Amino acid sequence: MIYSARELKYVLGWLIAGTRGGAMRARIIAALKEAPRNANQLANILGVDYRTIRHHLEILEKNKMIVSAGDKYGVTYFLSPIMEENYALFEEIWKKFGEKEKKG
């Protein structure tokens, strides 16, 4: 499935601002923008449980925000091409969400 710009905005909004785990998913996206990483590296960098990271990676991959290569413990995650192309949209949503978090 390939998202239109409008669909992508809705999906990203839901993944980041519309669900409880949005902040963690945003942190994962930002970390993968810096460099491809495996789940263990992400858990260490973000200071959270490995299983928590795996859960969010599955959601992000299912929604085409990230892609993976490799198998078993060697699986490395990357931003998907559509996420790379629309990273500014992610930043815009994350910025708005972050401001709401501060007010709340």
GROMACS elastic network, one bead per residue, 0.5 to 0.9 nm:
[ bonds ]
;  ai    aj funct       b0    kb
    1    64     6  0.80113   500
    2     8     6  0.88305   500
    2    64     6  0.82883   500
    2    82     6  0.81967   500
    3     6     6  0.77094   500
    3     7     6  0.54633   500
    3     8     6  0.54060   500
    3    11     6  0.88113   500
    3    64     6  0.89541   500
    3    82     6  0.81933   500
    4     7     6  0.51196   500
    4     8     6  0.60368   500
    4     9     6  0.85768   500
    5     8     6  0.51361   500
    5     9     6  0.62717   500
    5    10     6  0.88416   500
    5    86     6  0.85861   500
    6     9     6  0.51878   500
    6    10     6  0.64852   500
    6    11     6  0.87902   500
    7    10     6  0.51344   500
    7    11     6  0.61257   500
    7    12     6  0.84974   500
    8    11     6  0.50736   500
    8    12     6  0.59077   500
    8    13     6  0.82307   500
    8    82     6  0.87395   500
    8    83     6  0.89996   500
    8    86     6  0.86366   500
    8    89     6  0.88623   500
    9    12     6  0.52640   500
    9    13     6  0.59133   500
    9    14     6  0.85213   500
    9    89     6  0.72076   500
    9    90     6  0.81831   500
    9    93     6  0.83535   500
   10    13     6  0.50248   500
   10    14     6  0.61132   500
   10    15     6  0.85786   500
   11    14     6  0.51123   500
   11    15     6  0.60667   500
   11    16     6  0.85266   500
   11    63     6  0.77784   500
   12    15     6  0.50092   500
   12    16     6  0.59236   500
   12    17     6  0.79359   500
   12    18     6  0.88273   500
   12    65     6  0.83728   500
   12    89     6  0.84223   500
   12    90     6  0.67935   500
   12    93     6  0.76036   500
   13    16     6  0.53470   500
   13    17     6  0.53074   500
   13    18     6  0.61995   500
   13    19     6  0.89684   500
   13    22     6  0.89176   500
   13    90     6  0.82724   500
   13    93     6  0.63848   500
   13    94     6  0.84991   500
   13    97     6  0.88604   500
   14    17     6  0.55763   500
   14    19     6  0.62417   500
   14    22     6  0.79531   500
   15    18     6  0.60391   500
   15    19     6  0.61001   500
   15    20     6  0.88730   500
   15    21     6  0.78635   500
   15    22     6  0.55642   500
   15    23     6  0.89283   500
   15    25     6  0.72749   500
   15    26     6  0.83276   500
   15    59     6  0.84677   500
   15    60     6  0.79418   500
   15    63     6  0.86945   500
   16    19     6  0.65723   500
   16    20     6  0.84483   500
   16    21     6  0.74480   500
   16    23     6  0.61422   500
   16    24     6  0.82762   500
   16    25     6  0.64851   500
   16    26     6  0.60300   500
   16    90     6  0.85445   500
   16    93     6  0.75085   500
   16    94     6  0.69166   500
   16    97     6  0.76215   500
   17    20     6  0.79883   500
   17    21     6  0.86856   500
   17    22     6  0.56202   500
   17    23     6  0.75620   500
   17    93     6  0.75329   500
   17    94     6  0.75521   500
   17    96     6  0.86482   500
   17    97     6  0.57088   500
   17    98     6  0.88046   500
   18    21     6  0.87359   500
   18    22     6  0.69221   500
   19    22     6  0.53990   500
   19    23     6  0.87076   500
   20    23     6  0.76522   500
   20    24     6  0.88569   500
   21    24     6  0.55019   500
   21    25     6  0.63396   500
   21    26     6  0.87690   500
   21    56     6  0.76257   500
   22    25     6  0.50534   500
   22    26     6  0.60986   500
   22    27     6  0.86069   500
   22    56     6  0.89837   500
   23    26     6  0.50824   500
   23    27     6  0.62700   500
   23    28     6  0.87267   500
   23    94     6  0.83141   500
   23    97     6  0.85411   500
   23    98     6  0.84041   500
   24    27     6  0.50310   500
   24    28     6  0.62452   500
   24    29     6  0.86972   500
   24    46     6  0.86272   500
   24    53     6  0.83241   500
   24    56     6  0.75377   500
   25    28     6  0.50345   500
   25    29     6  0.62250   500
   25    30     6  0.86285   500
   25    53     6  0.86656   500
   25    56     6  0.60886   500
   25    57     6  0.77993   500
   25    59     6  0.86701   500
   25    60     6  0.73641   500
   26    29     6  0.51056   500
   26    30     6  0.61812   500
   26    31     6  0.86011   500
   26    90     6  0.82602   500
   26    94     6  0.69916   500
   27    30     6  0.51003   500
   27    31     6  0.61346   500
   27    32     6  0.86337   500
   27    46     6  0.75906   500
   28    31     6  0.50615   500
   28    32     6  0.61561   500
   28    33     6  0.85804   500
   28    42     6  0.71545   500
   28    46     6  0.79165   500
   28    53     6  0.81794   500
   28    56     6  0.82086   500
   28    57     6  0.80013   500
   29    32     6  0.51529   500
   29    33     6  0.61967   500
   29    34     6  0.89306   500
   29    60     6  0.86616   500
   29    65     6  0.81464   500
   29    66     6  0.79679   500
   29    78     6  0.87681   500
   29    79     6  0.70748   500
   29    83     6  0.88412   500
   29    90     6  0.88084   500
   30    33     6  0.50771   500
   30    34     6  0.67556   500
   30    91     6  0.89396   500
   31    34     6  0.53574   500
   31    35     6  0.67218   500
   31    36     6  0.80883   500
   31    37     6  0.81894   500
   31    42     6  0.74795   500
   31    45     6  0.82665   500
   31    46     6  0.84411   500
   32    35     6  0.50391   500
   32    36     6  0.52359   500
   32    37     6  0.65276   500
   32    42     6  0.85176   500
   32    66     6  0.86236   500
   32    77     6  0.72345   500
   32    78     6  0.59101   500
   32    79     6  0.61856   500
   33    36     6  0.73891   500
   33    78     6  0.77134   500
   33    79     6  0.65826   500
   33    84     6  0.78942   500
   33    87     6  0.86219   500
   35    78     6  0.75943   500
   36    76     6  0.63936   500
   36    77     6  0.55288   500
   36    79     6  0.77622   500
   37    40     6  0.81222   500
   37    41     6  0.59837   500
   37    42     6  0.64557   500
   37    75     6  0.84015   500
   37    76     6  0.52507   500
   37    77     6  0.54645   500
   37    78     6  0.71196   500
   38    41     6  0.53806   500
   38    42     6  0.63429   500
   38    43     6  0.87616   500
   38    68     6  0.89359   500
   38    73     6  0.78557   500
   38    74     6  0.69180   500
   38    75     6  0.58239   500
   38    77     6  0.58282   500
   39    42     6  0.50818   500
   39    43     6  0.61231   500
   39    44     6  0.86741   500
   39    50     6  0.66927   500
   39    51     6  0.87690   500
   39    53     6  0.62972   500
   39    54     6  0.63638   500
   39    57     6  0.79140   500
   39    73     6  0.82146   500
   39    74     6  0.89695   500
   39    75     6  0.76934   500
   39    76     6  0.74126   500
   39    77     6  0.77693   500
   40    43     6  0.50573   500
   40    44     6  0.62668   500
   40    45     6  0.86304   500
   40    49     6  0.89428   500
   40    50     6  0.61437   500
   40    53     6  0.81904   500
   40    54     6  0.89538   500
   40    73     6  0.85070   500
   41    44     6  0.51745   500
   41    45     6  0.60896   500
   41    46     6  0.84834   500
   42    45     6  0.50957   500
   42    46     6  0.58774   500
   42    47     6  0.80534   500
   42    48     6  0.83293   500
   42    50     6  0.80999   500
   42    53     6  0.70658   500
   43    46     6  0.53494   500
   43    47     6  0.56094   500
   43    48     6  0.51060   500
   43    49     6  0.59164   500
   43    50     6  0.52485   500
   43    51     6  0.85738   500
   43    52     6  0.80981   500
   43    53     6  0.60600   500
   43    54     6  0.88635   500
   44    47     6  0.50835   500
   44    48     6  0.68174   500
   44    49     6  0.82542   500
   44    50     6  0.82158   500
   45    48     6  0.81692   500
   46    49     6  0.89515   500
   46    53     6  0.89516   500
   48    51     6  0.85598   500
   48    52     6  0.68492   500
   48    53     6  0.71822   500
   49    52     6  0.52625   500
   49    53     6  0.65653   500
   49    54     6  0.88755   500
   50    53     6  0.51587   500
   50    54     6  0.62633   500
   50    55     6  0.87426   500
   51    55     6  0.61899   500
   51    56     6  0.87618   500
   52    55     6  0.51971   500
   52    56     6  0.64809   500
   52    57     6  0.86727   500
   53    56     6  0.52658   500
   53    57     6  0.60413   500
   53    58     6  0.86115   500
   54    57     6  0.50399   500
   54    58     6  0.61774   500
   54    59     6  0.87721   500
   55    58     6  0.53226   500
   55    59     6  0.65818   500
   55    60     6  0.88834   500
   56    59     6  0.51108   500
   56    60     6  0.61598   500
   56    61     6  0.85071   500
   57    60     6  0.50806   500
   57    61     6  0.59580   500
   57    62     6  0.83957   500
   57    66     6  0.78035   500
   57    77     6  0.82886   500
   58    61     6  0.51442   500
   58    62     6  0.59514   500
   58    63     6  0.85435   500
   59    62     6  0.51301   500
   59    63     6  0.62459   500
   59    64     6  0.87128   500
   59    65     6  0.87706   500
   60    63     6  0.52167   500
   60    64     6  0.62905   500
   60    65     6  0.52233   500
   60    66     6  0.58390   500
   60    67     6  0.84938   500
   61    65     6  0.57747   500
   61    67     6  0.58309   500
   61    68     6  0.78226   500
   61    77     6  0.89262   500
   61    80     6  0.85896   500
   62    65     6  0.77826   500
   62    66     6  0.82909   500
   63    66     6  0.79178   500
   64    67     6  0.69523   500
   64    79     6  0.88440   500
   64    80     6  0.65806   500
   64    82     6  0.79549   500
   64    83     6  0.81128   500
   65    78     6  0.88922   500
   65    79     6  0.62463   500
   65    80     6  0.54144   500
   65    81     6  0.83091   500
   65    82     6  0.71724   500
   65    83     6  0.55489   500
   65    84     6  0.88453   500
   66    77     6  0.66195   500
   66    78     6  0.55618   500
   66    81     6  0.82270   500
   66    82     6  0.88365   500
   66    83     6  0.72705   500
   67    76     6  0.84445   500
   67    77     6  0.57501   500
   67    78     6  0.53982   500
   67    79     6  0.61388   500
   67    80     6  0.52986   500
   67    81     6  0.86453   500
   68    71     6  0.87721   500
   68    75     6  0.62898   500
   68    76     6  0.54721   500
   68    78     6  0.61177   500
   68    79     6  0.86274   500
   68    80     6  0.87325   500
   69    74     6  0.82393   500
   69    75     6  0.55153   500
   69    76     6  0.53925   500
   69    77     6  0.66214   500
   69    78     6  0.82037   500
   70    73     6  0.83031   500
   70    74     6  0.56088   500
   70    76     6  0.62627   500
   70    77     6  0.89641   500
   71    74     6  0.53617   500
   71    76     6  0.82859   500
   72    75     6  0.59023   500
   73    76     6  0.85793   500
   77    80     6  0.89933   500
   78    81     6  0.89629   500
   79    82     6  0.80446   500
   79    83     6  0.58280   500
   79    84     6  0.60752   500
   80    83     6  0.51098   500
   80    84     6  0.61894   500
   80    85     6  0.86222   500
   81    84     6  0.50196   500
   81    85     6  0.61224   500
   81    86     6  0.85518   500
   82    85     6  0.50891   500
   82    86     6  0.60842   500
   82    87     6  0.83491   500
   83    86     6  0.50651   500
   83    87     6  0.55805   500
   83    89     6  0.88573   500
   83    90     6  0.79586   500
   84    87     6  0.52945   500
   84    88     6  0.87416   500
   85    88     6  0.80745   500
   86    89     6  0.53916   500
   86    90     6  0.67758   500
   87    90     6  0.50230   500
   87    91     6  0.62962   500
   87    92     6  0.86745   500
   88    92     6  0.61742   500
   88    93     6  0.87157   500
   89    92     6  0.50400   500
   89    93     6  0.63011   500
   89    94     6  0.85343   500
   90    93     6  0.52052   500
   90    94     6  0.59928   500
   90    95     6  0.84533   500
   91    95     6  0.59128   500
   91    96     6  0.85829   500
   92    95     6  0.52010   500
   92    96     6  0.63754   500
   92    97     6  0.86465   500
   93    96     6  0.52501   500
   93    97     6  0.60760   500
   93    98     6  0.84740   500
   94    97     6  0.50002   500
   94    98     6  0.58795   500
   94    99     6  0.85361   500
   95    98     6  0.50862   500
   95    99     6  0.62987   500
   95   100     6  0.87806   500
   96    99     6  0.52251   500
   96   100     6  0.64258   500
   96   101     6  0.87631   500
   97   100     6  0.51114   500
   97   101     6  0.62043   500
   97   102     6  0.87980   500
   98   102     6  0.63678   500
   98   103     6  0.88205   500
   99   102     6  0.52149   500
   99   103     6  0.64463   500
   99   104     6  0.87315   500
  100   103     6  0.51474   500
  100   104     6  0.60721   500
  101   104     6  0.51578   500
